[in-house]
């Protein structure tokens, strides 16, 4: 039932928003889009405690362009962002030799068109786009510059999708999306997603449901519940995820994460714990802890130290210390 409603919701909402917007404005803007650029760059030293090895690398090496234009039906936004982490950390020597096949790859981080209507509806059309479910239900667990966000299956970006976010009514908004990235299978939609989020003052409560139906054998679902309390410099939040699992009797892994941060002037302390339960012995009882101190150099730059410990399996773990600096513009 949820799947059918999700499939119908986006075209119906889109048609309704366009009709409403057409009545609200007699003409759109004829000016050229307003274009802005942005970027970021970081550097980190990663010290693996298990073998005392060091790795130095660039992080968050990104460049992006935003174009914004008024239309009769609302504000149209084009976003394109590239990720240069792989390219900036390739195996080239100083003489240009030694590169591997994929070492100089530049990745597309975001490529999407967004329509924001006068009625506060938002439509997203993207081959690569930030995930709305991640933003609403997981981002507060992924607050570290040098680690964290362990065991969760939800990625921060998704692709080949269309999405809709409703206006806010009584502090509640709804989001739905459809993904179709495999034309070889027998499904019109490879995945669909539904979420409902309540934000009221310092309180946040969210629920997300994703179902993958690429084939009958692979049908699976994932559910998440999030809670956040924010009061000035303090943030406390949790997310519980029931991972993608095949349809039938087989259970998937479940993950619980608790995170908090506190800011005092230029100083920010962050911490999180994660735990995973599973019917598979090697994945059962895994835990992780991440602690971080960040010093703001100004509004756009910071230095940080991260202590990251996590179980890889039930019999092995991985501890690391990360020291780095970030800037953005």
N, C-alpha and C positions, 0 to 999 in steps of 0.2 A: 504493500500500500504506500509506504514512504517513497519507494522507487518511482511509482507512477506519478505521485504528487510532485516529486522533484523534477521529473522530466517535463511535466506540464507547466511548472511554476515559472521557469525562465522565459519561454516565449510569451506567456500570458502577461507577465510583469513587464516585459519589454514593450509589447504592444500598448499596454495601458499607459506606461510612462511616456511613450512618444505622443500618444493622443493628448494626454494632459499637458505636456510641454508645448505642443503646437498651439493649444488654446492660450497658454500663458504668455507666449511671445509671438509677435507678428513677423519678426525677421531675426536672422542670426548675425553674428559678427562677420564682417568681410575682411578684417585685418589679418595679416599673416600671423601664424602661431608665435607666441612668446616662447623663446628657447632659452633654457638655462642648463648649465653643466654642473656636475658634482663629481667628487672622487674621494678616495681614501687610500692610505698606505701605512703599513705597519711592518715592524721587524721584531722577531722573537728568537730567543735562545731557549731550546727545549732540552732539558737534562733528564735522561731516562735513568731512574734510580737503580733499576735491575742490573744494568750492565755499565752504568756510569758513562754512557755515550752522550755526546753533544750533537745537536743539530741546530744550525742557524739558518733562518729562512725569512723571506718576505711573507707577510700576511695581509689580508684585506686589501690587496692591490686591485683597485677597481676604478673604472671611469664610466660615467653615465651621462646621458642627455635626456632632458625632459622637454616636451613641446606641449603648449597649452593654447587652446583656441575656443572662443565662445561660438556656439551654434544656436540655431532655433530651438534645439531639443535639449540644450544643456551645455556643460563644459566638457570638451573632448581633450583627453590627455594621452600623449604618446610617450612611452618610457622605454629606453634602451640602455642597458648597462652591461659592461663587459668585466669579466673576472680574469686578472692577469697573474694569479698565484702560480699556476703551472709554468707559464712562460717566464716569469721572473725567477723561478727556482729550478730552471732546467740544468742539465749537466754540461752546458757549454764551458769550455776552458777559455782562458783569456785570449787565445788565438782563434776562437770560434769553432774549434773542433770538439768532438766528444758528445754531441747532442744525440739523444735517443729519438725514436719516432714520435713520441707524444710529449717530449719535454718542453717544447715551445708552443704548446696548444693554448690558444686564447678561448676561454669559455664564455658563452652568453649567459649572463646571470638573470637578466630580465628583458623580455621583448613583448610588450603588450599595449593594447589600446583600452583606455578606460573612459566610460561615459558617465558623468555625474549629472543627473537631471535636476531641474528646479525643485522637484518634489522630494529631493534627498535620496532617491534611489541611485545605486551604483551598479554598473554593468562592466564586466571585465572580459576581454577577449585576448587570449594570450597563448603563444607558443611556449613561453616561459614566463612565469609570474610568481611573485610571493604568494605563499599559501595563506588563505584567509583562516583556515582552521588552525594552522600554526600560530598566526598572530593572535587569535582570540583565546586559544586553549593551551598553548605551549610556550610562547615567547618568554613568559616570566620564569620558566625553568632554564632558559638558555641565555643567561645574563653575563657569562664570563668571557673574558678576552682570550684566555689561554687554556680552556678545557671545559669539562662539564657536559651536560645534556646527554647522559648515558642511558642506553637501553631503549629509549623511546623510538618507535618506528616512524613517527610522523616527520617528514622532511620540512625544511623551511621554505622550499620552493617546489612548484609543480609545473606541469606543462600541458600543452595541447588541450586547452579547456575553455569553456565559457562559464561565467559565474555571475551571480546576482546577490547583492546585499540590500536588504530592505531599509526603508526609513526606520527611525526609532520611535516606537510607540510604548508609552509607560515604561521607559528605560529598557525596552527589549528590542533587539533586532534579530533578524533571521538571515542566514546565508545558505545558498544552494549552488552547486556547480556540477557540471558534467565534463568528463574527460574521455576523449576518443583518440588514442595514439597508436592503435594497431589495426590497420585496415584489413589485415589478413585473417582476422578472426571473424566469427559469425555474430558479433554483438554490435549494435549501434553505439552503445556507450560502454567503454571499458571500465569506468568507475563513476559512481555518483556520490555526492557528499551533501549532507544536511547538518546545519548547526543552528543552535538558538542560544543567545547570549543576553544576560541581564547585567547592566551596569548602573549602579545607583550610588552616587557619592563615592565613598571609599571602597564599596563592595562590588565584587564581580563574581558571577557564577555562569559557567558555560557548559554546554553539552555538544558533542560532535559525533556524527555517525558516518562512516565511509563503507561502501560496499564495492568490491571489485568483482566484476562478472565477465572477465575476459573469455572464459570458457566454462562449460558446465563443471568440469573437474576442478577448476581453480576458483570457483565462487567462494568468497570469503568476506569477512566484515571486521571492522575495527570501531571501537567506541572509546570516547574519552570524556572525562568530567574534570572541570577545573574550578578552583576557588582562589580568589585573591583579595587581600585587604591592603589598602594603601593609605598611609596617613603622613603627608609631608615627606620627610626623608626616609620613612620606613615602608618597606614592602615585604609582605609575607604571602606566600602562595603555595598551592599544591596542584598536581595533576595526576589523575589515575587513568591509565590506558590499558584497555583490553585489546591486545594486538590482533592483527589480521589472522584469521583462522579459517581453515577449509570448512565448508558447510557440512554438517553432520555431527557426529559425537566427539570428534577430536577437539580438545581445547587448545587455545593459544597461550602465549606468555602474557602475564600481566605485570605492569610496571607502576610503581608509586614513587613520585618525586616530591620533595619538600624543599623550597628555596626561600631565602630571605636576603635583603640588602638594607644597608643603613648608610646614609651620607651625612658627613659632618664637615661643612665647608668644602674644601678641595679633596677630602679624604672619603673613600667609599669602601666599606667592607661587605663582601658577598659570601654566601655559603649555601650549599645544597647537599642533600643526601638522596640517593636513589636506591631502590631495591627491586628485584625481579623474581617472580615466582613462575615455575614452569613444570609441565608434566615430563619434560625432557631433563634427565638428571644433570647433564652438563650445563644447562641453562638455569637450573633451579637454585634459589638462595643467593643469587649474585647481588653484590652491593657496591656502591661507589660513594665517595665523599669528595667534594670540591670546595676549596677555600681560596679567596682572592682578596688582595688589597690593591686599590687603584688610586693613583694620585693625579688629579686633574691639573694639567699645565695651563690650560685655558678652556674656553667653551668647546673647542674642537679637537683637543689633543690630550693624551694621558699616558702615563707609565703604569705598569702593573706587575705584580708577582702572583702567580697561581700555583697552588699545591693541588694536584689531581691524583686521586687513587681510585682504581676501579678493578673489579674482578673481571677477567676475560672469560674464564670458565670456572667451574666449581673447584678446580685444582691449580689455577694460575691467575696471577694478578699483574697489574701494570701501574707503577707509580712514576709520576713525572713532576718536575718543577719547571715552570715556564716564566721567563722574564722578558718583558717586551715594551714597546712603545708604539703608539698609534697616532695618526693625525688624519683629519678629514677636511674637506673644503667644499 
